[in-house]
Amino acid sequence: QVQLVESGGGFVQPGGSLRLSCLVSGIAFSQYPLAWWRQASGKEREAVALISSGGIPTIYEDSMKGRFSVSRDDAANTLYLQMNNLKPDDTALYYCNLAGSNFRGPGTQVTVSS
């Protein structure tokens, strides 16, 4: 059974940092590309990042480039999203996804506010 569980969200002031983690089980982790998405209240979901099975990262939005980075630890079956210089517009539910599938975690809430 494929399971994805996110952690690391929370409340942070503008300019702060968070590192999100996604622990994955039930698959041969190293063989799969993985993605981060986010969905703010009342808005459509938005793709944040993708990392290939070989560890090649992609950050999708210009507003996130230079602030967000995605990485993976295949030995720990864990996907990461490092978020720096957070802004109020980054407030959303962040969740990880087995790229190209409907498998996703429940998400972790990130709230950026002063």
MDTraj code that builds the backbone (N, CA, C; nanometers):
import mdtraj as md
import numpy as np

residues = "GLN VAL GLN LEU VAL GLU SER GLY GLY GLY PHE VAL GLN PRO GLY GLY SER LEU ARG LEU SER CYS LEU VAL SER GLY ILE ALA PHE SER GLN TYR PRO LEU ALA TRP TRP ARG GLN ALA SER GLY LYS GLU ARG GLU ALA VAL ALA LEU ILE SER SER GLY GLY ILE PRO THR ILE TYR GLU ASP SER MET LYS GLY ARG PHE SER VAL SER ARG ASP ASP ALA ALA ASN THR LEU TYR LEU GLN MET ASN ASN LEU LYS PRO ASP ASP THR ALA LEU TYR TYR CYS ASN LEU ALA GLY SER ASN PHE ARG GLY PRO GLY THR GLN VAL THR VAL SER SER".split()
xyz = np.array([
    [0.0845, -0.1194, 0.0000],
    [0.0000, 0.0000, 0.0000],
    [0.0877, 0.1239, 0.0000],
    [0.0631, 0.2107, -0.0953],
    [0.1418, 0.3323, -0.1064],
    [0.0920, 0.4341, -0.0031],
    [0.1847, 0.4891, 0.0728],
    [0.1500, 0.5929, 0.1688],
    [0.2505, 0.7066, 0.1607],
    [0.1993, 0.8277, 0.1690],
    [0.2823, 0.9467, 0.1731],
    [0.2357, 1.0300, 0.2919],
    [0.3285, 1.0708, 0.3749],
    [0.2942, 1.1482, 0.4940],
    [0.3882, 1.2674, 0.5055],
    [0.3281, 1.3852, 0.5023],
    [0.4055, 1.5085, 0.5109],
    [0.4210, 1.5540, 0.6563],
    [0.5244, 1.6301, 0.6795],
    [0.5460, 1.6933, 0.8099],
    [0.6308, 1.8181, 0.7903],
    [0.6369, 1.8998, 0.8947],
    [0.7245, 2.0156, 0.8924],
    [0.6565, 2.1486, 0.8709],
    [0.5269, 2.1469, 0.8459],
    [0.4557, 2.2731, 0.8297],
    [0.4402, 2.3448, 0.9626],
    [0.3839, 2.4639, 0.9536],
    [0.3620, 2.5410, 1.0748],
    [0.3384, 2.6862, 1.0456],
    [0.3498, 2.7653, 1.1516],
    [0.3297, 2.9092, 1.1439],
    [0.4664, 2.9764, 1.1449],
    [0.4877, 3.0662, 1.0504],
    [0.6167, 3.1345, 1.0419],
    [0.5943, 3.2785, 0.9988],
    [0.6805, 3.3664, 1.0445],
    [0.6724, 3.5065, 1.0047],
    [0.7322, 3.5265, 0.8663],
    [0.6892, 3.6309, 0.7961],
    [0.7496, 3.6603, 0.6654],
    [0.9013, 3.6684, 0.6761],
    [0.9667, 3.6096, 0.5780],
    [1.1123, 3.6035, 0.5796],
    [1.1681, 3.4792, 0.6450],
    [1.0832, 3.4039, 0.7098],
    [1.1272, 3.2830, 0.7773],
    [1.1445, 3.1654, 0.6833],
    [1.1843, 3.0526, 0.7403],
    [1.2115, 2.9317, 0.6634],
    [1.1413, 2.8115, 0.7247],
    [1.1098, 2.7167, 0.6403],
    [1.0580, 2.5875, 0.6835],
    [1.1149, 2.4809, 0.5917],
    [1.1309, 2.3613, 0.6455],
    [1.1646, 2.2462, 0.5629],
    [1.0555, 2.1421, 0.5796],
    [0.9906, 2.1120, 0.4705],
    [0.8873, 2.0097, 0.4697],
    [0.9490, 1.8754, 0.4334],
    [0.8937, 1.7715, 0.4941],
    [0.9361, 1.6358, 0.4645],
    [0.8167, 1.5534, 0.4202],
    [0.8446, 1.4543, 0.3382],
    [0.7404, 1.3618, 0.2931],
    [0.7994, 1.2210, 0.3001],
    [0.7500, 1.1437, 0.3932],
    [0.7955, 1.0056, 0.4080],
    [0.7055, 0.9157, 0.3245],
    [0.7682, 0.8371, 0.2391],
    [0.6940, 0.7535, 0.1448],
    [0.7190, 0.6068, 0.1758],
    [0.6142, 0.5275, 0.1702],
    [0.6280, 0.3835, 0.1899],
    [0.5431, 0.3098, 0.0873],
    [0.5762, 0.1828, 0.0671],
    [0.4972, 0.0995, -0.0217],
    [0.5415, 0.0979, -0.1661],
    [0.6498, 0.1675, -0.1985],
    [0.7024, 0.1684, -0.3352],
    [0.8542, 0.1569, -0.3300],
    [0.9123, 0.1260, -0.4433],
    [1.0582, 0.1319, -0.4565],
    [1.0934, 0.2779, -0.4773],
    [1.1104, 0.3474, -0.3675],
    [1.1166, 0.4942, -0.3654],
    [1.2115, 0.5510, -0.4700],
    [1.3287, 0.4961, -0.4795],
    [1.4324, 0.5556, -0.5649],
    [1.3964, 0.5535, -0.7131],
    [1.2989, 0.4748, -0.7504],
    [1.2661, 0.4594, -0.8913],
    [1.1628, 0.5596, -0.9416],
    [1.1086, 0.6419, -0.8511],
    [0.9946, 0.7256, -0.8883],
    [1.0246, 0.8754, -0.8781],
    [0.9744, 0.9512, -0.9751],
    [0.9753, 1.0961, -0.9590],
    [0.8688, 1.1369, -0.8574],
    [0.8939, 1.2451, -0.7880],
    [0.8036, 1.2918, -0.6835],
    [0.7811, 1.4416, -0.6976],
    [0.6681, 1.4866, -0.6480],
    [0.6313, 1.6262, -0.6666],
    [0.5760, 1.6856, -0.5378],
    [0.5878, 1.8162, -0.5287],
    [0.5208, 1.8947, -0.4258],
    [0.4165, 1.9832, -0.4939],
    [0.3013, 1.9906, -0.4289],
    [0.1931, 2.0778, -0.4728],
    [0.1514, 2.1631, -0.3535],
    [0.0767, 2.2683, -0.3833],
    [0.0169, 2.3435, -0.2748],
    [-0.1209, 2.3941, -0.3165],
    [-0.2045, 2.4141, -0.2182],
    [-0.3375, 2.4661, -0.2460],
    [-0.3765, 2.5617, -0.1353],
    [-0.3922, 2.6866, -0.1740],
    [-0.4375, 2.7886, -0.0801],
    [-0.5894, 2.7854, -0.0712],
    [-0.6387, 2.8308, 0.0400],
    [-0.7833, 2.8306, 0.0621],
    [-0.8549, 2.9092, -0.0476],
    [-0.9515, 2.8461, -0.1118],
    [-1.0291, 2.9123, -0.2149],
    [-0.9634, 2.9217, -0.3506],
    [-0.8465, 2.8587, -0.3648],
    [-0.7733, 2.8652, -0.4913],
    [-0.7492, 2.7250, -0.5452],
    [-0.7153, 2.7186, -0.6738],
    [-0.6808, 2.5906, -0.7334],
    [-0.5421, 2.5468, -0.6875],
    [-0.5191, 2.4200, -0.6954],
    [-0.3873, 2.3691, -0.6577],
    [-0.2819, 2.4197, -0.7558],
    [-0.1599, 2.4240, -0.7065],
    [-0.0494, 2.4805, -0.7835],
    [0.0708, 2.3880, -0.7691],
    [0.1323, 2.3550, -0.8803],
    [0.2528, 2.2721, -0.8755],
    [0.3689, 2.3539, -0.8207],
    [0.4415, 2.2968, -0.7281],
    [0.5536, 2.3674, -0.6657],
    [0.6871, 2.3166, -0.7189],
    [0.7061, 2.1846, -0.7141],
    [0.8368, 2.1301, -0.7501],
    [0.8239, 1.9859, -0.7928],
    [0.9217, 1.9443, -0.8685],
    [0.9324, 1.8063, -0.9139],
    [1.0783, 1.7645, -0.8992],
    [1.0986, 1.6401, -0.8603],
    [1.2340, 1.5868, -0.8608],
    [1.2312, 1.4504, -0.9273],
    [1.3205, 1.4298, -1.0205],
    [1.3231, 1.3044, -1.0956],
    [1.3774, 1.1916, -1.0091],
    [1.3657, 1.0709, -1.0597],
    [1.4216, 0.9563, -0.9886],
    [1.5729, 0.9684, -0.9764],
    [1.6333, 1.0427, -1.0666],
    [1.7775, 1.0631, -1.0607],
    [1.8194, 1.1847, -0.9799],
    [1.7218, 1.2530, -0.9223],
    [1.7526, 1.3670, -0.8359],
    [1.7603, 1.5014, -0.9054],
    [1.7108, 1.5100, -1.0276],
    [1.7122, 1.6381, -1.0987],
    [1.5910, 1.7193, -1.0556],
    [1.6149, 1.8389, -0.9989],
    [1.5038, 1.9180, -0.9438],
    [1.4472, 2.0191, -1.0433],
    [1.3203, 2.0473, -1.0271],
    [1.2540, 2.1530, -1.1025],
    [1.1651, 2.2312, -1.0073],
    [1.1823, 2.3632, -1.0067],
    [1.0908, 2.4517, -0.9348],
    [1.0081, 2.5224, -1.0412],
    [0.8777, 2.5180, -1.0275],
    [0.7930, 2.5566, -1.1400],
    [0.7727, 2.7071, -1.1543],
    [0.7467, 2.7747, -1.0482],
    [0.7072, 2.9140, -1.0586],
    [0.8251, 3.0076, -1.0341],
    [0.8300, 3.1145, -1.1117],
    [0.9382, 3.2125, -1.0953],
    [0.9378, 3.2708, -0.9545],
    [0.8185, 3.2841, -0.8961],
    [0.8089, 3.3430, -0.7631],
    [0.8721, 3.2553, -0.6554],
    [0.8934, 3.1281, -0.6872],
    [0.9508, 3.0343, -0.5915],
    [1.0997, 3.0091, -0.6180],
    [1.1426, 3.0337, -0.7393],
    [1.2832, 3.0080, -0.7730],
    [1.3744, 3.0979, -0.6903],
    [1.4790, 3.0396, -0.6408],
    [1.5704, 3.1126, -0.5541],
    [1.5302, 3.1105, -0.4080],
    [1.4069, 3.0703, -0.3820],
    [1.3609, 3.0606, -0.2431],
    [1.3328, 2.9156, -0.2023],
    [1.2805, 2.8362, -0.2954],
    [1.2444, 2.6980, -0.2666],
    [1.3456, 2.6029, -0.3330],
    [1.3716, 2.4930, -0.2672],
    [1.4518, 2.3886, -0.3284],
    [1.3954, 2.2525, -0.2884],
    [1.4050, 2.1572, -0.3806],
    [1.3524, 2.0231, -0.3580],
    [1.4686, 1.9250, -0.3604],
    [1.4601, 1.8265, -0.2735],
    [1.5642, 1.7241, -0.2684],
    [1.5030, 1.5935, -0.2210],
    [1.5814, 1.4880, -0.2298],
    [1.5335, 1.3572, -0.1865],
    [1.6461, 1.2791, -0.1230],
    [1.6090, 1.1947, -0.0290],
    [1.7031, 1.1027, 0.0346],
    [1.6491, 0.9629, 0.0108],
    [1.7039, 0.8959, -0.0885],
    [1.6519, 0.7646, -0.1246],
    [1.6744, 0.6617, -0.0145],
    [1.7785, 0.6761, 0.0628],
    [1.8043, 0.5820, 0.1721],
    [1.6991, 0.5935, 0.2818],
    [1.6404, 0.7128, 0.2937],
    [1.5407, 0.7369, 0.3977],
    [1.3986, 0.7406, 0.3430],
    [1.3838, 0.7147, 0.2132],
    [1.2507, 0.7193, 0.1501],
    [1.1798, 0.8513, 0.1777],
    [1.2556, 0.9593, 0.1711],
    [1.2006, 1.0891, 0.2104],
    [1.2275, 1.1955, 0.1050],
    [1.1258, 1.2728, 0.0817],
    [1.1299, 1.3881, -0.0083],
    [1.1291, 1.5136, 0.0784],
    [1.2017, 1.6163, 0.0348],
    [1.2092, 1.7402, 0.1115],
    [1.1730, 1.8612, 0.0254],
    [1.1237, 1.9632, 0.0922],
    [1.1060, 2.0938, 0.0291],
    [1.1581, 2.1985, 0.1261],
    [1.2679, 2.2618, 0.0904],
    [1.3237, 2.3698, 0.1705],
    [1.2657, 2.5008, 0.1199],
    [1.2068, 2.5759, 0.2097],
    [1.1436, 2.7028, 0.1727],
    [1.2053, 2.8143, 0.2559],
    [1.2660, 2.9097, 0.1872],
    [1.3299, 3.0238, 0.2533],
    [1.2603, 3.1533, 0.2140],
    [1.2837, 3.2571, 0.2922],
    [1.2255, 3.3888, 0.2651],
    [1.0758, 3.3765, 0.2347],
    [1.0067, 3.3107, 0.3233],
    [0.8644, 3.2857, 0.3006],
    [0.7838, 3.4142, 0.3022],
    [0.6800, 3.4155, 0.2217],
    [0.5927, 3.5311, 0.2049],
    [0.4492, 3.4913, 0.2391],
    [0.3663, 3.5873, 0.2742],
    [0.2264, 3.5536, 0.3054],
    [0.1564, 3.4775, 0.1922],
    [0.1929, 3.5067, 0.0677],
    [0.1323, 3.4362, -0.0461],
    [0.1711, 3.2894, -0.0524],
    [0.2677, 3.2474, 0.0273],
    [0.3060, 3.1065, 0.0320],
    [0.2150, 3.0260, 0.1246],
    [0.1265, 3.0931, 0.1949],
    [0.0343, 3.0236, 0.2840],
    [-0.0540, 2.9280, 0.2054],
    [-0.0517, 2.8014, 0.2440],
    [-0.1259, 2.6986, 0.1711],
    [-0.1103, 2.5642, 0.2413],
    [-0.1889, 2.4689, 0.1968],
    [-0.1679, 2.3294, 0.2325],
    [-0.0705, 2.2715, 0.1312],
    [0.0394, 2.2200, 0.1786],
    [0.1417, 2.1620, 0.0920],
    [0.1335, 2.0094, 0.1012],
    [0.1361, 1.9451, -0.0151],
    [0.1325, 1.7998, -0.0119],
    [0.2253, 1.7409, -0.1174],
    [0.2694, 1.6212, -0.0913],
    [0.3574, 1.5523, -0.1845],
    [0.2771, 1.4498, -0.2644],
    [0.3315, 1.4145, -0.3763],
    [0.2586, 1.3323, -0.4728],
    [0.3561, 1.2441, -0.5488],
    [0.3171, 1.1213, -0.5694],
    [0.3927, 1.0351, -0.6592],
    [0.3628, 1.0851, -0.8000],
    [0.4597, 1.1464, -0.8622],
    [0.4367, 1.2181, -0.9872],
    [0.3699, 1.1299, -1.0917],
    [0.2674, 1.1847, -1.1537],
    [0.1968, 1.1122, -1.2577],
    [0.0922, 1.0158, -1.2073],
    [0.0693, 1.0184, -1.0764],
    [-0.0306, 0.9292, -1.0174],
    [-0.1256, 1.0089, -0.9305],
    [-0.2257, 0.9383, -0.8774],
    [-0.3174, 1.0022, -0.7835],
    [-0.2763, 0.9816, -0.6378],
    [-0.1628, 0.9188, -0.6168],
    [-0.1169, 0.8958, -0.4796],
    [-0.0609, 1.0257, -0.4227],
    [-0.1128, 1.0652, -0.3108],
    [-0.0679, 1.1866, -0.2452],
    [-0.0874, 1.1749, -0.0950],
    [-0.0196, 1.2612, -0.0206],
    [-0.0382, 1.2641, 0.1231],
    [-0.1505, 1.3580, 0.1620],
    [-0.1831, 1.3606, 0.2914],
    [-0.2894, 1.4494, 0.3389],
    [-0.2485, 1.5958, 0.3427],
    [-0.1193, 1.6202, 0.3442],
    [-0.0733, 1.7586, 0.3417],
    [-0.0307, 1.8107, 0.4771],
    [0.0457, 1.9186, 0.4734],
    [0.0866, 1.9895, 0.5948],
    [0.0651, 2.1383, 0.5714],
    [0.0046, 2.2040, 0.6688],
    [-0.0332, 2.3447, 0.6519],
    [0.0856, 2.4354, 0.6794],
    [0.1052, 2.5300, 0.5892],
    [0.2056, 2.6348, 0.6070],
    [0.1320, 2.7681, 0.6122],
    [0.1548, 2.8419, 0.7189],
    [0.0935, 2.9726, 0.7341],
    [0.2026, 3.0756, 0.7576],
    [0.2052, 3.1765, 0.6707],
    [0.3058, 3.2821, 0.6787],
    [0.2338, 3.4122, 0.7112],
    [0.2624, 3.4653, 0.8286],
    [0.1919, 3.5847, 0.8718],
    [0.2702, 3.6547, 0.9813],
    [0.2542, 3.7851, 0.9859],
    [0.3165, 3.8615, 1.0927],
    [0.2186, 3.8818, 1.2075],
])
top = md.Topology()
chain = top.add_chain()
for i, resn in enumerate(residues, 1):
    res = top.add_residue(resn, chain, resSeq=i)
    for name in ("N", "CA", "C"):
        top.add_atom(name, md.element.get_by_symbol(name[0]), res)
traj = md.Trajectory(xyz[None], top)
